[in-house]
């Protein structure tokens, strides 16, 4: 029997705690967007045997970002495909994790679609929509019914460079929709009136949006300059009200491994591990690079809180796991799955060693096209007990 941490879910964290040690083998749903056309699918991987058990096809030419509901019975996937007319077609697919099948699909716009977000009440999904009228293209946030995928409204996003740089869409714990990409600042959309306001300028127009602070007052994005001498960028926390930003840096002991300069953060997940204090989960940031080692950095949620001295806001753990751009975690935080060029690696979390939060355990599975893998969601069996990527 599993129980969710309600207060954390209310803050937008996809967190589930372990109430019983007994649960069936978890499976990872992995979107693969590179390689041959046949490899572009959602693969389901048994994390005990590290074998592919199911391939979910008919999800477009480039399966992208995914988001799941609280019990992980449903996954929404962003994608796109080339049409016979020679242009791109944005798509959203809804996957039933019990049957492991696509149950609904919807065309959304005429360009690549690589982001998706879910409202806190799980009634709506948000994604980009690009339209063209008389040769003039426009950008908007499409608001879709989460069950039917029917379009409710399209919220126009305007400004120089917004269309060209549209990046992530994320949903704050209070329901506000935060859209990235516009050079002059984040766009913040009221979920009731759909009024759009301009927020803080991010380090770069296309900076990834990872998630939010525990209190929902700050949004986490990627910093753009190395914050330690041995390479790798930090994380910037931007106050949604004032626009002020604070960069996290690593507390790196002597003798730590070096990472390629320019290694940039790619994903954030939140895990309430058994040894974590109640309501104070561990936040992991996985990094991406085309070569060499890239780190996974971590901190407790309380270490990232905006009310403490900014000089103490640091990422206090890190592990080298190779060129890894995504990370998923099992419900109890003991087993993870990382994306590596050419395949997936299984990771073990070690709560007894705060300086090395996780490490490879030697198990791997090859996947064609995994170099451009986009997302991992881990689902326990049965799907009422699980944990997934923290982008809800």
VEXDREN-2710 file (C-alpha; in Angstrom, 1 decimal):
% VEXDREN-2710
k/r/px/py/pz
1/UNK/0.0/0.0/0.0
2/UNK/1.5/3.4/-1.0
3/UNK/0.6/6.8/0.2
4/UNK/1.5/10.1/-1.5
5/UNK/2.8/13.2/0.3
6/UNK/-0.1/15.5/-0.3
7/UNK/1.6/18.7/0.7
8/UNK/4.4/18.1/-1.8
9/UNK/2.0/17.3/-4.6
10/UNK/0.2/20.5/-3.9
11/UNK/3.5/22.3/-4.4
12/UNK/3.9/20.7/-7.9
13/UNK/6.3/18.0/-6.9
14/UNK/5.7/14.5/-8.3
15/UNK/6.6/12.8/-5.1
16/UNK/5.4/9.5/-3.6
17/UNK/6.7/7.9/-0.4
18/UNK/7.2/4.3/0.5
19/UNK/4.7/3.0/3.1
20/UNK/5.6/-0.7/2.5
21/UNK/8.8/-2.4/1.4
22/UNK/6.9/-4.7/-0.8
23/UNK/6.2/-3.6/-4.3
24/UNK/6.5/-5.2/-7.8
25/UNK/9.3/-4.5/-10.2
26/UNK/9.2/-0.9/-11.5
27/UNK/9.2/-0.2/-15.2
28/UNK/10.6/2.9/-17.0
29/UNK/8.7/4.6/-19.9
30/UNK/11.4/6.1/-22.1
31/UNK/10.8/8.4/-25.0
32/UNK/13.4/7.9/-27.8
33/UNK/13.5/10.5/-30.5
34/UNK/16.7/9.8/-32.4
35/UNK/18.1/6.9/-34.5
36/UNK/16.1/5.3/-37.3
37/UNK/12.4/5.8/-37.8
38/UNK/11.7/2.4/-36.2
39/UNK/13.6/3.4/-33.0
40/UNK/11.5/6.5/-32.4
41/UNK/9.0/5.3/-29.9
42/UNK/8.3/5.0/-26.2
43/UNK/10.2/2.0/-24.8
44/UNK/9.1/0.3/-21.6
45/UNK/12.0/-1.2/-19.6
46/UNK/11.9/-3.6/-16.7
47/UNK/14.3/-2.1/-14.2
48/UNK/15.0/-5.5/-12.5
49/UNK/16.0/-7.3/-15.6
50/UNK/17.0/-4.2/-17.7
51/UNK/15.1/-5.6/-20.7
52/UNK/12.7/-3.9/-23.1
53/UNK/9.3/-5.4/-22.4
54/UNK/7.1/-3.2/-24.7
55/UNK/7.6/-0.8/-27.6
56/UNK/4.8/1.8/-27.9
57/UNK/4.7/3.1/-31.5
58/UNK/2.5/5.5/-33.4
59/UNK/3.8/8.5/-31.4
60/UNK/5.2/10.6/-34.2
61/UNK/8.6/11.0/-35.7
62/UNK/10.2/12.7/-32.7
63/UNK/8.7/11.6/-29.3
64/UNK/9.6/14.4/-26.9
65/UNK/8.8/15.4/-23.4
66/UNK/6.4/13.5/-21.1
67/UNK/4.4/14.3/-18.0
68/UNK/2.3/11.9/-15.8
69/UNK/-0.6/12.3/-13.5
70/UNK/-0.2/11.7/-9.7
71/UNK/-0.9/8.0/-9.8
72/UNK/1.0/7.6/-13.0
73/UNK/-1.8/5.7/-14.7
74/UNK/-1.6/8.2/-17.6
75/UNK/1.3/9.8/-19.5
76/UNK/1.0/12.7/-21.9
77/UNK/3.7/12.9/-24.6
78/UNK/4.7/15.8/-26.9
79/UNK/5.8/14.9/-30.4
80/UNK/5.8/16.0/-34.0
81/UNK/5.9/14.4/-37.4
82/UNK/6.6/15.3/-41.0
83/UNK/3.5/15.5/-43.2
84/UNK/3.1/14.6/-46.8
85/UNK/2.9/18.3/-47.5
86/UNK/6.4/18.8/-46.3
87/UNK/5.9/20.6/-43.0
88/UNK/6.0/19.6/-39.4
89/UNK/2.8/18.7/-37.4
90/UNK/2.8/19.1/-33.6
91/UNK/1.2/16.2/-31.7
92/UNK/0.1/15.3/-28.2
93/UNK/-0.5/11.6/-27.2
94/UNK/-2.1/10.2/-24.1
95/UNK/-0.7/6.8/-23.0
96/UNK/-2.4/4.4/-20.6
97/UNK/0.4/2.8/-18.5
98/UNK/-1.7/-0.1/-17.5
99/UNK/-2.4/-1.2/-21.1
100/UNK/0.8/0.4/-22.5
101/UNK/-1.1/1.8/-25.4
102/UNK/-1.8/5.2/-26.9
103/UNK/-5.5/5.9/-26.2
104/UNK/-5.8/9.5/-27.6
105/UNK/-3.9/11.6/-30.0
106/UNK/-4.3/15.2/-31.1
107/UNK/-2.7/17.4/-33.8
108/UNK/-1.5/20.7/-32.3
109/UNK/-0.1/23.3/-34.7
110/UNK/2.4/23.1/-37.6
111/UNK/5.8/22.9/-36.0
112/UNK/8.0/20.8/-33.8
113/UNK/6.5/20.3/-30.4
114/UNK/8.9/19.4/-27.6
115/UNK/7.3/20.4/-24.3
116/UNK/4.2/19.5/-22.3
117/UNK/2.9/20.3/-18.8
118/UNK/-0.1/19.3/-16.6
119/UNK/-2.3/21.5/-14.5
120/UNK/-2.2/20.8/-10.7
121/UNK/-5.8/19.4/-10.8
122/UNK/-4.8/17.2/-13.8
123/UNK/-7.7/18.5/-15.9
124/UNK/-5.6/20.3/-18.5
125/UNK/-2.4/19.9/-20.4
126/UNK/-0.4/22.7/-21.9
127/UNK/1.9/22.7/-25.0
128/UNK/3.1/25.1/-27.7
129/UNK/1.0/25.7/-30.8
130/UNK/2.2/27.4/-33.9
131/UNK/-0.2/28.6/-36.6
132/UNK/0.4/30.2/-40.0
133/UNK/-2.1/32.5/-41.7
134/UNK/-1.2/34.0/-45.1
135/UNK/2.4/33.1/-44.5
136/UNK/2.6/34.8/-41.1
137/UNK/3.4/32.5/-38.2
138/UNK/2.1/33.0/-34.6
139/UNK/2.9/31.3/-31.3
140/UNK/0.6/30.4/-28.5
141/UNK/0.2/28.1/-25.5
142/UNK/-2.5/25.5/-26.3
143/UNK/-4.7/24.6/-23.4
144/UNK/-6.1/21.1/-24.0
145/UNK/-8.6/18.9/-22.0
146/UNK/-6.5/16.3/-20.4
147/UNK/-8.9/13.5/-21.1
148/UNK/-10.1/14.2/-24.6
149/UNK/-7.2/16.3/-25.8
150/UNK/-9.8/18.7/-27.2
151/UNK/-8.5/22.3/-27.5
152/UNK/-10.0/24.7/-25.0
153/UNK/-8.2/27.9/-25.9
154/UNK/-4.9/29.1/-27.4
155/UNK/-3.2/31.9/-25.4
156/UNK/-1.2/34.1/-27.8
157/UNK/2.5/34.6/-26.8
158/UNK/3.9/37.6/-28.6
159/UNK/7.2/39.4/-28.7
160/UNK/10.4/39.5/-30.8
161/UNK/12.1/36.2/-30.9
162/UNK/9.5/34.2/-29.0
163/UNK/8.5/32.0/-31.9
164/UNK/12.1/31.2/-32.8
165/UNK/13.2/30.5/-29.2
166/UNK/10.2/28.8/-27.6
167/UNK/11.5/26.3/-25.1
168/UNK/9.8/24.9/-22.0
169/UNK/6.3/25.3/-20.5
170/UNK/6.1/24.6/-16.8
171/UNK/3.2/24.9/-14.2
172/UNK/3.8/26.5/-10.9
173/UNK/2.2/25.0/-7.8
174/UNK/-0.5/27.7/-7.8
175/UNK/-1.4/26.8/-11.4
176/UNK/0.3/29.7/-13.1
177/UNK/1.7/28.7/-16.5
178/UNK/5.4/29.7/-17.1
179/UNK/6.5/29.7/-20.7
180/UNK/10.2/30.1/-21.7
181/UNK/11.9/31.3/-24.8
182/UNK/11.1/35.0/-25.2
183/UNK/14.3/37.1/-25.1
184/UNK/12.7/39.9/-23.1
185/UNK/11.5/37.6/-20.3
186/UNK/9.4/34.6/-19.2
187/UNK/5.8/34.7/-20.0
188/UNK/3.5/34.0/-17.1
189/UNK/-0.1/33.0/-17.9
190/UNK/-3.0/33.2/-15.4
191/UNK/-4.8/29.8/-15.6
192/UNK/-8.2/31.3/-15.1
193/UNK/-8.2/34.6/-17.1
194/UNK/-5.4/33.5/-19.4
195/UNK/-3.9/37.0/-19.0
196/UNK/-0.2/37.1/-20.0
197/UNK/2.5/39.0/-18.1
198/UNK/6.2/39.3/-18.8
199/UNK/8.5/38.0/-16.1
200/UNK/12.2/37.9/-15.5
201/UNK/14.8/37.6/-18.3
202/UNK/16.5/34.2/-18.3
203/UNK/20.2/33.7/-18.9
204/UNK/19.5/32.7/-22.5
205/UNK/16.2/32.9/-24.5
206/UNK/16.0/29.1/-24.8
207/UNK/17.1/28.3/-21.3
208/UNK/15.4/25.1/-20.0
209/UNK/12.9/25.4/-17.2
210/UNK/13.3/22.6/-14.6
211/UNK/10.7/23.2/-12.0
212/UNK/9.9/25.3/-8.9
213/UNK/11.1/25.9/-5.4
214/UNK/9.3/24.1/-2.5
215/UNK/7.2/27.1/-1.8
216/UNK/6.5/27.8/-5.5
217/UNK/7.9/31.3/-5.4
218/UNK/10.9/30.6/-7.6
219/UNK/11.4/28.9/-10.9
220/UNK/14.6/26.9/-11.6
221/UNK/16.4/27.4/-14.9
222/UNK/19.8/26.6/-16.2
223/UNK/22.6/29.0/-15.5
224/UNK/25.0/29.7/-18.5
225/UNK/28.4/30.0/-17.0
226/UNK/30.5/27.5/-15.0
227/UNK/30.1/27.9/-11.3
228/UNK/33.0/25.8/-10.2
229/UNK/36.5/25.6/-11.6
230/UNK/36.2/22.0/-12.7
231/UNK/33.4/22.6/-15.2
232/UNK/29.6/22.5/-15.5
233/UNK/27.0/25.1/-15.1
234/UNK/24.9/25.9/-12.1
235/UNK/21.2/26.4/-11.5
236/UNK/19.5/29.8/-11.4
237/UNK/16.5/30.4/-9.1
238/UNK/14.3/33.3/-10.3
239/UNK/11.8/34.9/-8.1
240/UNK/8.5/34.9/-10.0
241/UNK/7.4/38.2/-8.3
242/UNK/10.6/40.3/-8.3
243/UNK/12.5/38.7/-11.1
244/UNK/15.7/38.5/-9.0
245/UNK/17.9/35.5/-9.6
246/UNK/20.3/33.5/-7.4
247/UNK/22.7/30.9/-8.8
248/UNK/23.4/27.6/-7.0
249/UNK/26.9/26.4/-7.0
250/UNK/28.5/23.1/-6.1
251/UNK/30.4/22.5/-2.9
252/UNK/33.1/20.4/-4.5
253/UNK/35.7/18.6/-2.3
254/UNK/39.3/18.4/-3.4
255/UNK/40.0/15.5/-5.7
256/UNK/36.5/15.6/-7.3
257/UNK/36.3/14.5/-10.9
258/UNK/36.4/17.1/-13.6
259/UNK/33.5/17.7/-16.1
260/UNK/33.6/19.3/-19.5
261/UNK/33.2/23.0/-19.4
262/UNK/29.8/23.8/-20.7
263/UNK/28.1/20.7/-19.3
264/UNK/24.5/22.1/-18.9
265/UNK/21.7/21.0/-16.6
266/UNK/19.0/19.1/-18.5
267/UNK/16.5/17.6/-16.1
268/UNK/15.3/17.9/-12.5
269/UNK/13.6/15.2/-10.5
270/UNK/12.4/15.2/-6.9
271/UNK/12.6/12.0/-4.7
272/UNK/11.2/11.5/-1.2
273/UNK/13.7/8.8/-0.1
274/UNK/13.1/6.8/3.0
275/UNK/16.0/8.5/4.8
276/UNK/14.8/12.0/3.9
277/UNK/13.1/14.1/6.6
278/UNK/9.4/14.3/6.1
279/UNK/8.5/17.0/3.6
280/UNK/12.2/17.6/2.7
281/UNK/12.8/15.5/-0.4
282/UNK/16.0/15.2/-2.4
283/UNK/16.2/17.3/-5.6
284/UNK/18.4/15.9/-8.4
285/UNK/19.7/17.8/-11.5
286/UNK/21.0/15.7/-14.3
287/UNK/23.4/17.2/-16.9
288/UNK/24.0/16.8/-20.6
289/UNK/27.1/16.8/-22.7
290/UNK/28.2/15.3/-26.0
291/UNK/31.4/13.9/-24.5
292/UNK/33.1/12.9/-21.3
293/UNK/31.7/12.7/-17.8
294/UNK/28.7/14.7/-16.9
295/UNK/27.5/15.0/-13.3
296/UNK/24.3/14.5/-11.4
297/UNK/24.1/17.2/-8.7
298/UNK/21.7/17.1/-5.7
299/UNK/20.6/18.9/-2.6
300/UNK/17.8/18.6/-0.1
301/UNK/14.8/20.7/-0.9
302/UNK/15.4/22.8/2.3
303/UNK/18.9/23.6/1.0
304/UNK/17.3/25.3/-2.0
305/UNK/14.8/27.3/0.0
306/UNK/14.7/31.0/-0.8
307/UNK/14.5/32.2/2.8
308/UNK/18.0/31.1/3.7
309/UNK/21.3/32.9/3.0
310/UNK/21.8/32.7/-0.8
311/UNK/25.5/31.9/-0.1
312/UNK/24.4/28.7/1.5
313/UNK/22.2/27.6/-1.4
314/UNK/24.3/25.1/-3.0
315/UNK/24.2/21.7/-4.7
316/UNK/26.0/19.5/-2.2
317/UNK/26.3/16.2/-3.9
318/UNK/27.4/15.0/-7.3
319/UNK/28.3/11.8/-9.2
320/UNK/29.8/11.1/-12.6
321/UNK/27.6/8.9/-14.7
322/UNK/28.9/9.5/-18.2
323/UNK/27.0/11.5/-20.9
324/UNK/23.7/11.4/-19.2
325/UNK/20.9/13.9/-20.2
326/UNK/17.9/12.4/-18.3
327/UNK/17.3/10.6/-15.0
328/UNK/14.4/8.7/-13.6
329/UNK/14.0/7.3/-10.1
330/UNK/12.2/4.4/-8.5
331/UNK/9.5/5.0/-5.8
332/UNK/11.7/4.4/-2.8
333/UNK/14.7/6.3/-4.3
334/UNK/17.0/3.3/-4.3
335/UNK/17.2/2.6/-8.0
336/UNK/17.4/5.1/-10.9
337/UNK/17.7/5.0/-14.6
338/UNK/20.0/7.3/-16.6
339/UNK/20.3/8.0/-20.3
340/UNK/23.6/7.5/-21.9
341/UNK/24.7/7.7/-25.5
342/UNK/23.6/4.4/-27.1
343/UNK/21.6/3.1/-24.1
344/UNK/20.4/3.3/-20.6
345/UNK/22.3/2.7/-17.3
346/UNK/20.9/1.6/-14.0
347/UNK/21.9/3.6/-11.0
348/UNK/21.9/2.8/-7.3
349/UNK/21.2/5.6/-4.7
350/UNK/23.4/5.4/-1.6
351/UNK/21.9/7.4/1.3
352/UNK/24.8/6.6/3.5
353/UNK/27.3/8.5/1.3
354/UNK/26.2/12.2/1.0
355/UNK/29.2/12.9/-1.4
356/UNK/28.2/10.3/-3.9
357/UNK/24.4/10.1/-4.0
358/UNK/24.3/7.5/-6.8
359/UNK/26.5/5.4/-9.0
360/UNK/26.3/2.9/-11.8
361/UNK/25.7/-0.7/-10.8
362/UNK/26.9/-2.3/-14.0
363/UNK/23.5/-3.0/-15.5
364/UNK/22.6/-1.4/-18.9
365/UNK/20.4/-1.8/-21.9
366/UNK/21.2/-0.7/-25.5
367/UNK/18.8/1.6/-27.3
368/UNK/19.3/3.0/-30.7
369/UNK/18.8/6.7/-30.8
370/UNK/19.1/7.2/-27.1
371/UNK/21.7/10.0/-27.7
372/UNK/18.7/12.3/-28.2
373/UNK/16.5/10.7/-25.6
374/UNK/14.2/13.2/-24.0
375/UNK/12.4/11.8/-20.9
376/UNK/12.1/9.0/-18.4
377/UNK/9.1/8.2/-16.2
378/UNK/9.3/5.3/-13.8
379/UNK/6.1/3.5/-13.0
380/UNK/5.8/0.8/-10.4
381/UNK/3.7/-2.3/-10.9
382/UNK/0.7/-1.9/-10.4
383/UNK/0.7/1.8/-11.3
384/UNK/-0.8/3.0/-8.1
385/UNK/2.7/3.1/-6.5
386/UNK/5.4/5.0/-8.4
387/UNK/7.6/8.0/-8.9
388/UNK/8.5/9.9/-12.0
389/UNK/10.2/13.0/-13.4
390/UNK/9.4/16.1/-11.4
391/UNK/8.1/18.4/-14.2
392/UNK/4.4/18.2/-13.4
END
